[in-house]
Every structure is written in C-alpha cells, then in structure tokens.
C-alpha cells in the first residue's frame, strides 16, 4: 500500500485519470447490461410465455410477414388439439375520454377477445373477466389506469362515463383490475374491452393479433401444419389440393414465440434487433477489456520505477510469491476505488433526466442485484488481471542485475506497452467509423424524400368533444394568417410500421390495402400529389370515397379511377365507394420496411359506416414556410383550447414523431456514441500516462538534446512520431472492422445511406489528432523544462 500511495502522490493526475477511466468503464458495463437484460427479457412477464405464440401470415400483406389476421382464426385454432387456449387483441390503441364526476381523463382503450387480459397475466389482482363480454359495458383496467381514474387500485364495481364508437355516452363498470404491464412488453396498459362472439365470423377485417397457448410438449411445427390445413378447409381446399392452394392463395402460416416477437420486426412494436443487442453485449464486456488494457499499461509503465524497490525487498528476504501477491492486491484495491467511482456515476446518471433518455427500463441496483454483483466482481477481476503481467515481469530478473541497471527504457517493455496501446487505437478507429455511418443514417432518416412534405406540419390528438366541432376548428384555424390548410385523419403517415389493414374483393380480385381514414383536406395538408383523377372533395364526406396510391393501382391491375371497392359478406356489399383519384407513392411506414410496394388506400367514411365511429382522431395543420414555428404552435393551441375545454392542447411537430418512430435506433446510436467516447477517453488517458512515464524516463536525454541545440519542436516531434506507425497499423486493421460493423447495422433498415469512402480518412484524422494532441501537451511540459534541473535530478 505504501508503494501505491507513493505513486499516487508522485503521479497524482495520471492516477486520478486512470481511476476515473476505470470508474466510467464499470458504470458503462452496468448500464449497457441493463439494456441487454431489458431487451432479452422482452415479454417474459407474460404468463407462461414459454408456451405462448403469436400467429403470423406471409402473403396477405404483400411479400412480407404480418401479424394482423382476422378474428375467425380464433375459432379455427380452438379446434386444434395441441392448442390449450387462444384469444386476440387489437394492436391499434386509441385514446378515449372517460368522465368521473367532474373530471374528464384520456385513457388508452384496447379491444380484446375473451378471456381478455387475464389470458396474458394468468390472473387478475381483483375481480373476474367472466362478465367482460356480456354486452353490459363491462371492462378490465390495469392498476395504474385504475389509480389514474379513481385514485385507487380497488376499482372493481366502480363506474365511469365512457364513449361508444358512435360518440354516444354510456356508463361503464369495472369488473376486474390487472397488474401493470412493464415497458418491455408488447401488450399495452389501459382499459381492456372484450368483444362478444358475434364478431367471430368477420373474415374481411384483418386488424387483430391472435395469440395461442400451447400444451406443454406441443410441437409448434405440427401446430402450424394443422392451422394451414384448417384454413384450407375453411376456404374449400382439401389436403390433396395443397399445391393448388399454395399457387392460388400464396399464403404461409407460422407461429412465433412471444419472447421472440419483439425481434421479428413484424408488428408496429416489434422494433427489437438481436444484432444490436449482441453489439451491446459485446460492448459491455469490451469496455471492461479496454479498461483492463489501460490499467495494465499504467501498471507496466510504473514497473521500471518500482523495479529497484521490489528487488531490494527480494534481497532482504521477501519471497517472489509474496511480492507478486502484494502487487496484485494493490491493483485490486485500485480497482475497488474505481468501482466506488463507477457506483457514484451510476447514481448520478439515475438522477439526470437527460442521461435517463439514453436507457430503457429500470436501472436501479435493487432491480438488478445479480448484475450489480457481477459488476463488482468484474471490476475486481480487472484489477487483479491487470497486475498479473507487471507482477511476474518485475520479479523475473536476478536482483543483482536490477540493482545495477536501469529498466526504464527496456525495449521489451516499450514494445508491449505500445502493442497494448495499438489495440486501443484500433477500437477507437473502428468506433469512429461506426459513429460516422450512424450519424449519416440519422441524417438520412430526417432528410430523405418521404413523398410528402412533413415540414411545417403540426398535429394533435382530438377529444370526442373536439371531433364533434371539426368544421368550427377548421374555420377558426384558417383565420390565422399563417395557416395554409387543415386536415383530419386517424394516423400520421411515415411514423409507424402498423396501420389498419383491409381485405377487399372476391375470388381472383382479392386485395389487401393499408387503409387510412381521413377527411377531404388531409392529402392537401400533407402535400401528396394527385397523379390521376382528383383529390377528395367536401361532397365526398356525404358519400364516401377512396384515393389509392400508385403502388396499389400497379399491384391490383384491374383497378382504375372511377371503379368502386366494396366488401362482400353475408349481408351483401358494404362501403362500396368510388376510387376518385390516385396519389404518388410515399413512405407510409418507417425505413425498417420496404415502402416501394405498400398498397395504400385513403378513405372517407360514408354514412353507411357510421357504426365504425369517427376515426379522424388527429388534426393536422400546415403553416406557411418562413413562419415563426414556436409562435404558430402557441397560436394554434390557443384556438383548440378555446373551442375545446375538455383537455389542454399542446401541438407537436410532425417531425418530432420521427424521434418516437426510431426511438430504439436513436437510443442505440446514442449508446454507441457514449461507448465510443468512453473508449476514446480511456485511450487518451492511456496515451497521457504512457507519455508521462516515458518523458519521465528520458528527462536526461531530453535535457542533453536541448543543451546540444535541439529545439522544443524537435523534442515534441520525437515523442509524437513514435505513435505514427501504431496509429497507421491500427487504422489498417480497424477500417474493415468498422465497415463490417456499420454494414451489419444498416441491414436492419430496408432503406439506408451508403457507407461513404470519406468517412474513413475523417475518422483517421480525428482520432489521430486527439492522440497526437495529447502527446504534444504532455511532452511539451518536459521539453520546455530547464535542462540543468533535469540533469541535476538525474
């Protein structure tokens, strides 16, 4: 310990920097691993998740897999022996206003089949789902929603005033309360409504996710086969006609375990990427490895200064084993201090709202006791391992040789230290390239051509009261001098991977369309271009109408402007509306999906679809270019708040929705940037320490050079040039690694930026400049010192 304290007093800055570097590495390991656990345990809270599956179909939504199916599949699945239970849930959550006393509260409403949320939780906290679908307006709510509405989780039997689809009011009774679903769960929290059996024959609406619970030991492949055969039979195909079915229907069926669906990319919430999780896992371990290399280099740099003292103790009778153990324990103590710093950094991280945006879920130690213990053990192991080579190296010489000579400039020691530093350079270069590509992709996401103009558009969700005043809202907003147009729609385009899907047509003219209910001014507000026919008109609000995109017209060649699209069911054709126009193709979904062949239908509901309710839940306002957006935002909100007192309106930029759409990607980019900065900082600390010790060992040589006429610049360049070869070699190795990492990440996007060649030289210059600047700053101090003093001290 005396040696450790001596080195701290003599080289305080280097020691503190290395302690800080180790603390940051330990904290980074913990934070990254919480994210790994968060993603790898997605949906693990679902009851019996190991035997629960989601039905997915290929071909009904184009040449992709989709999770949206129709409710009659539930009936088919119930007939399969290996299926223990089955239900469905709508992935489209809509906010609804509920009234309790004088309070109006907006809550999410989720439509499900029986037995409701109890299917996923195993049991309710209180109440029962048995009467949820008896037609008496009974619902189940989760704990936090119950507390939000009633101020208590004991909500069974309590009532509130809710809204029907036709905008009438009704008294709703809570018959059960469920536990909250965590953030890392596909299922949302809110008010759960259960539909009755009357809707189970509706084959045309493919807007539901079907989940099934299999018997233990059931073979998923056999279940998939049984589902296909049941579906074939339902559609008039026998098992002998399977080849004919495959050719004519072109539909594949699979079931996916619920703990895998987050990584499937099929549904709107399935945004997980196993590759990114693997990268974070490797990064978590690798940051400790980098910290260990840095601590090893620091310890090796100290060895020449400690060699004489160590071997003097050997002469005095100390054993080699005890000396080695002492050095290892010193580094373990050093690592323990770094661990304490890391813990303090994590606590500070938890208290910062800005920092918490970089992570998902709960990062408190109480929630990750095993991980916290692993972090502590890992830090101490890093300390012990980093002392192994210095301990063995410093005791591997004969004491007499050490006491006679100087080992400060040992070629073998210098080569080892520089090799360790080169590994850190390699990591820094690869990460710099990776960050450059990620930044380009972020820019591409925001600035690419979406096929519509998302700039200068504000939007907000409307209450039921506001939807009833839509004409008045439009009129008042258009009185504002900067407002160009006002549209209403169910969804914003370009900000999600999941939209309502309809199956239409019969026989060989069957089609699947992504359907967006809107009003007559929505397309103009989004500045979608009409390429054939006409745009919606106000008169279409009385009859209903379609505008399809070019991809739909190309995919379903029998369609033409002026034709009608309807659906056939046992009561005859319904919603038989004309196609009044065609619009340009645009990015309906995120760039994770291939938007080139997505068939889209904008629809204005006619009076015959009144039972569907008013689906235009959002208002979109386009303002003129060059306006003060902040002022426009406040003025628009003032109008809405004046006309609707049931809620407080805050307008959002449509561009802001992109942040939410790509939240996982942007969070990952931020995490990798943090990791890269930490690795570069640790590398710089290593360079600083290495240069400090080397200049310390060469003080006499530097002094003599200056006495002989060398300039300060030549002395500084002497040290800086020693890093040239390691930097170049490290970059040559790192460049293909950085390209591979970047290309692998870009593959998670259907549309992405290329990897530009100029990122590589920029990365080389940026990292090299930081390294060289560190060397120059540290060596300048010794180069400008009085040579007489250096010679005296030597």
N, C-alpha and C positions, 0 to 999 in steps of 0.2 A: 504493500500500500504506500510505503514511503516513496518508492520509485514512481508510482502513479501520480502522487501528489507533486513530486518534483517536476515531472514532465508537464503537469498542468500549470504549475507556477511559471515554468520557463517558456512554454508554448501555449499560452492561455487561449489565444484567438483560434489557433488550429484545433486545439482540443474541444473548445466550445462549438466550433463549426461541425466537427465530426459527431459530437453528441447530438446536435440539432439535426444533422442529416440522418442519424440512426433513429431518432425520435419520429421524424417525419416519415421515414420508411415503415416503421412499426405501425404508425397511425394509418398510413395508406393501405398496408396489408389488411388491417381490421376493416376499414371502410369498404374496400373493394370486395372482401369476402362476404360482408353483409349483403352486398348486391348480388353476389353469386348465389348465396343461400336464398335470397328473395326470389330470384328467377327460377332456380332449380326446384323450389318447393311450391311453384305456382299450382293452385287448385288442390294442394294437399289437405286443405281444411275441409274439403267436401267429404261427406260421409261415405266411407267405403270406396274411396277414389280409385283404388287399385282394380276394382271390378266394374267401374263405370266408364261408359263410352259415349261418344257423340257420333251420330250418323252424318256422313258426308257423301256427296254425289258429284261425279265428274260428268260434264257434258251438258248439264241443264243450264249452265251459265256461260256457255262457250267452252273453249278448250282449257278449262281450269276446274279445280275442285271447289265446291261450295258447301257451306254448312246450312244454308237456307233450304228447307224442304217443306212439304205440306203436311197438315195435321193427320190425314188418313194413314200416314206411315205408322203412327202410334198403334192403330188398330192392327196393321199387318204384323208389327213387332210383337204384340201381345200373344199372337198365335204361335210364336216360335218357342219351343220347349226350353231352350237354354237362356231365354230372356226372363229374368226374375221380375222386373218392373220397368216401366217406361213412362216418360212424360215429355212435354215440350215447353219451350219458353220463347217468347218473342225477344229478339236481340235489340229491338227498337224501343228504347226507353223514352217516354215523353213526360215532361213536367206538367203537373196539373195543380190547380189551385184548390185547396181544401179550406173549409171555414169552420173554426171552433170558437163559438161565442162571437166576439167582435174581431177576432184575428183571422187574417187570410194568409195561408202559408203555401208556398210552392213546394211540392214533393214529387219525386220520381215515381212513376207508375209502371209496373211490369206485368205483362199479361202472361199467364202460365196455364198449363193443364193440371188436372188433379194428379197427385195429391199436393201440388203446389211446392212451395219452398221446402217443405218437410221432406220431400224426396231427396234433397241435396244436403240437408242438415242432419237427417236421421231422426230428429225430434225437435219440438218447439220448446221454448222457455216456459210458455204457458199457453193454454187454450188448445184448440184442435183445428185441423184443416178439413174435417169431415163435412162441415156445412158451408165451406167456402164457395162452392159452385152450385148452390141450391136455388139460385135466382133471386135471392133476397138481399143483394148488395152487401155481402159479407167479404171481408178482406183480412189478410195477414200483413202485419208490418214488422220490420226489423226493430231491434232495440233502440238504436239511435233515432230512427224516424218516429217511434212512439214517444220518445223523450222530447223530440222537437215539436210534435203536435200537441201532446198532452202534458208535458213536463214530468212524465213518469214512465217507466217501462211497464208498469202494471196497467196495461191498456185494454185487456180483454173485457168486452162488454161496453166499452166506451164508443161513442159515435161522433161523426163529423159530417159536415155537408160537403158532398163531392159533386163532380161533373160527369154527366153522361156524354157519349160521343155526339149526340145531337144537341149538346150545350144546355140541356135541362139540368136542374139540380135534383139531388136525391140524398137521402140520409143513409150513410154507410156505417156499418157496425164492424168493429174489430173483433175477430173470433180467435185470433192467435198472435203471438209475438215470437219472432225467431231471433237467434243470435246474429250479430252483425257479421257480414262477410268482410274479410280483410282486403287490403288493397291488391294483394297478389292473388286475385280470384276473378275468374271470368264472369261470375254472377254478380249483378248489381244489388245495391241496397235500396230499399224504398217501400212502397205499398204494393203488395202482391195480390193481383186479382186472378181468380181461377175461372176459366170458361167451362160451360157445361157440354154435354155430349152432342148437342145439336149442331156443332160446327165440325164434327169429326169426319164428315163426308165432303168437305170443301177441298177439291183437288186443284183448283186454279190458283190459289194463293200460296206461293212458295216463300213464306216470310217467317218461318219458325225453325228453331233449332230443336232437334229431337235427341234426348238422352235416354240411355238404357242402362240398367243394372243387370249384369250377367251373373249366373250362378258361379260359385267358386269351382274352378277347374274347367269352365267352359272354354271351348276353342273359338277364338274370335274369327278365324278364317271360315270355320263352318257356319258361324252365325252370319257372316257376310254373304255366304253362298245361299243360306236359307232366305235372307232378305231379298236377294235378287230373284230367286225363284218365286217368292210370294208376290213380288212386284210384277213379274212377268205374267203370273196367273191372273192378277187383277186387271191386266191390260190385254188379256186374251191370248197370251202366248204359253204354250206348253214347254216342258223341259226339252222336248225334241226340237222346238223352234228356237233354241238359244242363239244359234248363228244368225238366224233371221232377225231376232230381237237386237243383237249387237249391231247389225248392219243398219237397221232401220231407226233404232232409238239412239244408238251411240251413247249409252249411259253406263257408267261404272259406279259401283257402290262399295264403300268401306266404312269401317267404324274405327274411331281414333280414341285411345285412352285419354281421359280428361286431364291427366298430368302431362300430356304431350300436346294438347291442342293450342296452348299458348305459343308453341314454337312452329305450328303448322302454317301460319300465315293465311289461313282460310277465312276466318271471321274478322270483323272490324276490330275486335280486341286482341286478336291473335298476333301481337306485334313482336313476340319474342324471337330471338335469333340465337341459336345454340352456338354459332361461331363466335358471336360477341361475348357470350357467357364464358366460352372457353378462353377467349383472349383475356378477359378479366381475371379468370382463374390463374392463368399463366402469369399475368402482370402482378397479381397479388404475391405470388411466390417469388417472382423475378425481382421485385423491388427489394425484397429481403436479401436476395443473392447479390444485387448491386451494392446494397449497404454492407454486406459481409466483405465484398471485394474492397470497398472503400476503407473499411476498418482494418482489413488485412494489410492494405497498402500503408495505412497510417502506422500500424504496428511494425511493419517491416522497415519503414523509414526511421523509426525510433531505435531499431536494433543496433546500428553502429554506435550510437551514443550510449547504449546500455551494455554493450558487449564487454567492456573492460570491467565494469562493476559486477556483472554476472559471473565472469570467470575468476574474479578476485575471490568471490564467495566460494567458488569451487575449490580454489587453493586452500581456503580456510576450513574446508571440510564439508561443505554442503553437497548433497547428492544431486546428480543430474535430474532425477525424477522429481525431487522437491522443488528445484529451480523451475522446471517446466510447469509443474502444477501451479506454482506461485504466479507465473506469467499468465497462465490460462485463467486463474481466479481473478487476476487484476482486470482482464478483459471482460469477464463475466460481470464484475462489479460495474465496469464502464457501461456494459450493455444494460444493466439494471437501471442505471441513471437515465440512459436513453429510453428505456421502457417507460419510466415515470414521465419523461417529457412527452412521449407518444400518447400516454393516457390523458395528460393535460390538454394536448392538442385535440384529441377526440372530444373531450368535454367542451372545449371552446367551439369546436365545429358544430356540436349539437345546439349550441345557444345562438348560432348565427342563421338567420333566415336565408341569407344568400347562399351560404355553404350547403344548407339542407336541400336546396334545389338541385344539387349535384347527385343526390342519392334518392333511393326509393325505400319506403317502409321504415320500420323502427330500427334504430342503430344503438339503442341503449344497451349497456352491458348486461342488465338484468334479463334482456330478451335473447342474449347470445352468450350465455355463461361458458359453454364449451369453446366457442370461438375466442372468447376473452382469455381463457386458459391457454388455448393454442397460441395466441398472440404472445403471451408472457413467456411460454416455453420456447417459442421460436426466437424471441429476442435474446434470451439467454444462450440458446444454442448458437446463434450467430456470433455472440461474443466469444464463446468457447472455441468455435471453429476458426475464427479469425486469428486466434492466438496460437494455433497448432504449429503452423509453419514457422513463425518467428521464434517460438519456444524451442523447437527442435533445431532450427538453423543456428540460433545464438549459442547453443550448448554443444554444437557438433565439432568445435575446434579444440585443439590442445590448448589448455590455459596459458602455457608459456608463450605460444605464438601470438595469442590475443594480447597478452600483456606487453609484448614487444612491439607489435604493429598497430596499424590503423585500418579499420574495416569500413570507414565512411564511404569510400568510393569503390567498394567491391563490385567488379563487372557483373558477377553473377547476380548480386542483389539488385543492381540497377536494371538489368535485363528483366528480372522477374517483376519488379515494380512497374516498369514500362509496359510489359505484356498485360498486366492486370489493368493498367490504365487504358490500353488499346481496346480491351473488351468493353469498357465503359464508353469509349468513343463510338464503338460500333453500335451499341444500343442507342446512344444519343442521335447518331445519324439516321438509323432506321426509324426512330420515332419522329424525327423532324420531317422525314419524307411522308410518313403516315399522317401526321397532322396537316401537312400541306394538302394532301389529297382530300382529307376530311373537310378542310375549310373550303376547298373548291366545290365539293359536293353540296355543302351547306349553301354556298352562293348560288349554285345551280338550282337547288330546290326553290329558292326565293325568286330568282330572276329569269327562269326559263319561261318559254311561251306556254301558257296554260290553255290557250284557245279562247279565253275570256279575260276581261280586264278586272283583276281583283283589287287594283289600286283605287283609292278614293271611294271605297265602299264601306259603310258602317252597317252593323246589324245588331239586332237584339231579339230576345225571345219575348213573345207576347202572352199576356194573361188572357183568360176567356173573355174578360170584360173588354180588353183592347181589341180582340179579334172581332167582336161584335161592332166595333167602331172603326173598322178598317177604312171605309170611304172617308170618314172625317179625318182620320190620321193622315191619309194620303193628301187630302186637300190642305190641311194645316201645314204639313211639311213642305209642300210645294210652294207655299207662300214665302218660305225662306229663300232669299235671293241666290244662294249658292247651291240649292238642291236641284239636280237635273232630272232625277226620276226616283220613283218609289215602287218597289215590288215586294210581293209576299210569297213565301214558299215554305215547304216542310223542311227542306235541308239546304245547307250551303253546299255548293259543288266544289270539288277539289280538295275537300278537307277530311275525307273518311274513306274507308275501304268497304263499307257496308251501306247499301241503300235498299229500299223496298223493291222486291222483285216480283214480277207478274208473269204467269204463263198464259198465253193467249193463242187463239186459232185452234183449228181442228185438223186431224189427220196429217197429211204431208205439209200443211201450212201452219204447223205449230211453231211458236216463237217464245223466247224468253226476253223480257225487257226490264232494264233498271228504270223504275218509274219515280218521277219527282213531281208531286202535286205542287202547283203554283198558281199565280194569278196572271192576268193579261199583260202586266208590265214587268214581270220578272226577267224575261230574256233581254229586254232593252236595258234594264238596270245592270245586268251582268255583261252587257255589250256582246252578246252572242250574235253571230252574223247569220241571217236567213239566206240560204243558198238556193232555195226553190220554194215556190208558193209564197206564203205570207206569214207574218208574225201573228200572235194571238191578238184578238180584239176584245173590247169590253163586252160586245154582244155574245162572245163565246162563253161568258160566265153563266148564261141562261141555257146553253145547250150542251156544253162540254166539248172539248176538242183536244187533239194531240199535235205536238210538234216533235218529230223524231230527228235524231242526229244522222249524219251521212252514213255512219257505220251500221246503223240499224237498217237503213234502206239498202245498203250493199249486201248485208248478211241475209236479209229476207227479200230476195229479189222480186217477189210477187207483189210487194207493197208499192204504192205510188201515191203522190199527193192527190187528195180527193177521195181515196179509199177510206173505208171505215175499219176500225178494230173493235171487236167485241169479244165476249167470252160466252161459251156455251155451258149451261148447267141444266139441271132437271127442271128448272122453272123457265127455261128459254134464254135468249140472248139478253145480256145486260151491258150497260156502259158502252153502247155501240156508237163510238164517237168518230168523227172525221179526222183524218190527217190533213191539217190545213197548211203545213209547211215543213221544211227541212232546214236544220241548222248545221253549222260547221261542227266537226269533231272537236272535242276538248278533253281535258284531263278531268274526268269525273272523280276518279279515285286517286289515292296517293301514288307516288312514284315507286312504291313497292310492287305495284301491279302494272301489267301491260294494258294501257288505256286504248291501244290502237283499234281493238275490235269490240269495245264495250258498246252494246246496243242500248241507247238511252231514249226514253220517251218522257217528255214534259207533258203533263196532263192538267187540264182544268176540269174539275168535277162538275158534272151537270146535276140538275135537281134529282135525277134518279139514283144518285149516290149520296143522298142526304144522310142516310143511316151511317155512313162512314165518318161523319162529323167533319168539322172544318180542320183540314190538315195543314193549312198555311200558318204554322206556328211562329214564324220568324218574319221580321220586317227588314228589308234591305234598302239602304238609302245611298244613292250615288251623288256625290258632290262634285262641283266643277274643279278642274285642275287649278293649282296655284292658290287654293284657298287655305286659310289657317285651319288645319285639321283639328287642332285642340279646341278652337273656338266653335267650329262646326259641330264637333262632338257634343259640347255642352249645350248648344242651342237646340240640337235635335232631341237630346234627352229632356230638355225643358218642355218641349212640345208634348212628348209622350207622357211625362209626369203630370202635365196639366190635364190631358184628356183621360188619363187612367190613374186613379189614386190607389188602386189595389196593390201596387208594387212600385218600388223605386227603380227607375230605368238607368242603366249605365251602358252607353253604346260602346261596342267593340269594333276594332278594325278587322276586316275580313283577313288581312294579312296575319293578324295575331292567331287566327285559327290554325295557321300552318305550324306555329310553335307547338300547339297541342297535338296536331296530327303526327308530327315527327318527334314527339317528346322523348321517346325511348332512344332514337338515333341521336338527337341533340344532347341528351344526357350522357350517352356513351361517348360522344365526341368530347364533351367537357371532361369526363372522367379520364379519357386517354390523354387529353391535353394536360390535365393535372399530373398524371403519371409521367408524361414526358418532361414536364417542367421539374418534377421532383428528381427524376433520373439525371437531368442535366445539372441541377443544383448539386446533387451528390457528386457528380463527376467533377464539377468546378471545385467543390470542396477538396476532392482528392488531388486535383491539379495544384490547388493552392498549397496544400500540405506537402505534397511531393516537392514542389519548387522551393518551399520554405526550408525544408530539410536539406535539399541539395545545395542551395545557396549558403546554408549554414556550414556544410562540409567543405565548401570551396571558397570560403572567405579569404584565405591566404592567397589562393591562386588569383582571385579577382583583384585583390589589392596589388599583387605583383604586376598583373597585366596593366593596371591603371598607372602604376609607377613607371612602367616601360612605355607608356604613351597611348594605351588603348582608351577609346572614348566610352562614355556611358552607353551610347547607342550600340557599339560593337559588343559590349558585355551583355546587354539585354538581348541582342540578337543571338548571342551564343546559346542562351538558355531557350529562347523561343524556337530556334531552328531544330533543337533536339526533338521537338514534338511534330515536326513536319512529316517525317516518314511514318510514325504511328498513326497520324491523322489520315494520311492518304491510304495506307493499307486498310485501316478500319473502314473508311468510306467505300473502298472497292468491295469489301465483304458485305457492308451494310446495305448498299444500293439494291442488289437483287432481293435481299430480305425485306426491305421497305416496300419494294414493288409488289412482292408476293402478298404481304400483309394488306396493302392497300387494295389490290385487285380482289382479294378474297372478301374484303368488307364491301366493296362496290357491288359484288354479285348479289347482295341482299336487296338491291334496287333493280327493278325492271328497266328503269331509265336512270342513267348516271353519266357523270362527266368522264372524259378520258383522263388518263394519267399523263399529264403534260411533262415533256422532257426537261423543261426549265426548272421544275421543282427540285431536281437532283443537284444542279450546281448551287442553287439558292440555299438548299439545306447544308451543303458542304461549307459554303462561305459563312453561313450564320453560326453553325456550331464551332467551326474553326476559329472564327473571330472571337467568340466568347472564351475559348480555351487560351488563345494567344494573348488576349487582353488580360486574363488572369495571370498568366506567366509574366507578362510585362510589368504589371502592377507590383507583383511580389518581388521580382528580380530587381526592379528599379530601386527599391529601398536599399539593397545591399550594394548595387552598382554606384549609388551616389554617396555611400558612406565614406568617411575619411580612411584611406588605405593604411595610414600609420597606425590607427586604432586597431584595425583588423589584424595587422602583422603582430602588434603587441600582444593581443589576446591569444593569438595562435601560439 
